[in-house]
Amino acid sequence: MSQKVAIGKMAILLATLSEEELDIFTSSLKHVKYCQGKVGSMNMQKVISAVETAAKRNGLIHESYYRETHALYHAIIEAIEGVTRGRTAIGEMSRTVGLRFAIVRGNPFSDEGEGEWIAIAFYGTIGAPVKGLEHETIGLGINHI
């Protein structure tokens, strides 16, 4: 039996906390793999690609295992649905996003037989492509690997 880890909560905190706030929190991350990044675009594919690239470069997924790439993709899409309030479109609707994201991989269940899961959290802004006309947004996606 391993320790139960709230990977979704960790992902949200990693995406939302400032660097100073994060210093206090990093000791809680010893049971997971994680990375952070930023993306801004009117193109949904650029958002997806930024997360995929970060996950691969930081060793959170093995790109040669389809199941890991597939799990990542579903978690990204679920998180984007939160950011876009269920309409997974940005540029097509004259919206732009400026997002910080976090990817967390770990075991959210105390029974190790449940396997590893991956969580993606986005936090930032969405709105018309005019500076100052955005509002905050957040999205979380979790999928089993």
Backbone torsions as a table, in degrees:
resi	resn	phi	psi	omega
1	MET	NA	135.7	177.8
2	SER	-109.3	175.8	178.0
3	GLN	-76.8	137.4	176.1
4	LYS	-72.9	131.9	-175.8
5	VAL	-124.7	128.6	179.5
6	ALA	-84.9	81.7	-174.4
7	ILE	-66.0	-32.6	178.3
8	GLY	-66.0	-45.6	178.2
9	LYS	-61.9	-42.4	178.4
10	MET	-61.8	-42.9	179.9
11	ALA	-62.2	-43.9	179.5
12	ILE	-62.2	-45.6	179.6
13	LEU	-62.5	-44.6	179.5
14	LEU	-61.3	-34.4	-179.8
15	ALA	-77.5	-24.4	-172.3
16	THR	-106.5	-25.4	-174.4
17	LEU	-77.9	148.0	173.9
18	SER	-73.7	168.6	180.0
19	GLU	-58.6	-41.4	-179.3
20	GLU	-66.0	-43.4	179.0
21	GLU	-66.2	-33.9	-177.8
22	LEU	-67.4	-31.2	179.5
23	ASP	-56.1	-37.9	-179.7
24	ILE	-69.8	-31.3	-172.2
25	PHE	-87.3	-21.9	-170.1
26	THR	-61.1	-27.0	178.5
27	SER	-64.8	-21.8	178.8
28	SER	-78.6	-5.6	-173.3
29	LEU	-97.4	11.4	-174.5
30	LYS	-72.5	-14.9	-178.9
31	HIS	-100.2	8.5	-177.3
32	VAL	-136.8	163.7	168.1
33	LYS	-102.9	142.0	-179.2
34	TYR	-155.0	162.1	169.9
35	CYS	-153.6	166.5	-179.5
36	GLN	-132.2	160.7	177.5
37	GLY	-164.8	-179.9	178.6
38	LYS	-136.1	148.8	175.4
39	VAL	-153.2	141.2	174.8
40	GLY	-137.6	130.7	-176.6
41	SER	-171.7	164.0	166.9
42	MET	-103.6	3.3	-175.7
43	ASN	-112.1	116.5	-177.7
44	MET	-60.5	-38.2	-179.3
45	GLN	-61.9	-33.8	177.9
46	LYS	-66.5	-36.8	177.5
47	VAL	-64.7	-49.2	179.4
48	ILE	-60.0	-46.5	-178.2
49	SER	-63.3	-37.5	179.6
50	ALA	-61.8	-42.5	-179.9
51	VAL	-69.7	-45.1	178.9
52	GLU	-58.7	-45.8	-179.3
53	THR	-62.0	-44.3	179.1
54	ALA	-62.6	-42.7	-179.8
55	ALA	-62.6	-42.0	-179.4
56	LYS	-71.3	-45.7	-177.8
57	ARG	-64.7	-30.6	-177.6
58	ASN	-97.8	8.0	175.0
59	GLY	71.0	23.7	178.2
60	LEU	-80.4	-25.0	172.5
61	ILE	-133.7	154.6	174.0
62	HIS	-97.9	110.9	-174.4
63	GLU	-65.0	-15.7	178.5
64	SER	-82.1	-9.8	176.8
65	TYR	-100.4	111.8	-178.5
66	TYR	-56.6	-42.0	-176.0
67	ARG	-60.1	-31.0	179.8
68	GLU	-75.8	-43.1	176.4
69	THR	-63.5	-40.5	180.0
70	HIS	-63.9	-44.4	178.6
71	ALA	-62.9	-42.7	178.4
72	LEU	-60.4	-47.5	-178.8
73	TYR	-57.7	-46.2	-179.0
74	HIS	-65.6	-36.8	177.1
75	ALA	-66.8	-39.1	177.6
76	ILE	-61.7	-49.0	-178.1
77	ILE	-61.9	-41.0	178.0
78	GLU	-62.4	-41.6	178.9
79	ALA	-66.8	-40.0	178.0
80	ILE	-63.0	-36.8	177.7
81	GLU	-59.9	-35.2	175.9
82	GLY	-67.9	-44.5	179.9
83	VAL	-61.3	-42.6	-174.0
84	THR	-97.5	10.8	179.2
85	ARG	56.7	42.6	173.4
86	GLY	90.7	-13.5	178.1
87	ARG	-106.7	95.1	-173.6
88	THR	-72.3	66.0	177.2
89	ALA	-146.5	142.3	174.5
90	ILE	-125.5	-74.2	-177.3
91	GLY	-56.9	-37.0	-179.6
92	GLU	-63.0	-20.8	179.8
93	MET	-111.4	20.2	-177.9
94	SER	54.7	44.2	174.9
95	ARG	-119.6	151.5	175.3
96	THR	-130.1	154.0	178.1
97	VAL	-125.0	148.4	170.2
98	GLY	-129.6	106.6	-168.9
99	LEU	-127.4	144.7	163.2
100	ARG	-102.0	145.4	179.1
101	PHE	-136.0	159.3	175.6
102	ALA	-137.3	144.2	176.1
103	ILE	-121.6	128.2	178.9
104	VAL	-128.4	131.0	177.4
105	ARG	-120.2	127.6	179.8
106	GLY	-171.9	-169.1	-179.2
107	ASN	-111.0	102.6	-176.2
108	PRO	-79.8	0.1	-179.2
109	PHE	-118.1	148.0	-179.8
110	SER	-70.7	-21.9	176.4
111	ASP	-88.0	112.6	-177.3
112	GLU	-60.8	-21.2	178.3
113	GLY	-63.3	-18.7	177.7
114	GLU	-72.5	-14.5	175.5
115	GLY	77.8	-177.2	-178.9
116	GLU	-87.7	151.6	178.3
117	TRP	-129.6	164.5	178.5
118	ILE	-129.8	137.4	179.2
119	ALA	-122.4	138.8	176.0
120	ILE	-122.7	130.3	174.9
121	ALA	-126.2	136.8	173.3
122	PHE	-115.4	141.2	171.5
123	TYR	-143.9	135.9	178.1
124	GLY	166.9	-136.9	-176.7
125	THR	-128.0	154.4	174.6
126	ILE	-142.5	145.6	177.3
127	GLY	167.0	-169.8	177.6
128	ALA	-61.3	149.1	-178.8
129	PRO	-75.1	51.4	177.8
130	VAL	-131.9	121.6	-177.5
131	LYS	-53.5	128.6	179.0
132	GLY	95.8	-8.2	-179.9
133	LEU	-104.7	23.0	179.3
134	GLU	-98.9	164.6	171.3
135	HIS	-134.7	164.0	-179.3
136	GLU	-65.6	152.3	176.3
137	THR	-151.4	158.3	178.4
138	ILE	-149.5	149.0	176.8
139	GLY	-150.4	146.4	-179.9
140	LEU	-135.9	134.0	174.4
141	GLY	-132.6	137.2	179.8
142	ILE	-134.0	135.5	179.0
143	ASN	-145.4	150.0	176.5
144	HIS	-78.5	150.0	-179.9
145	ILE	-97.3	NA	NA
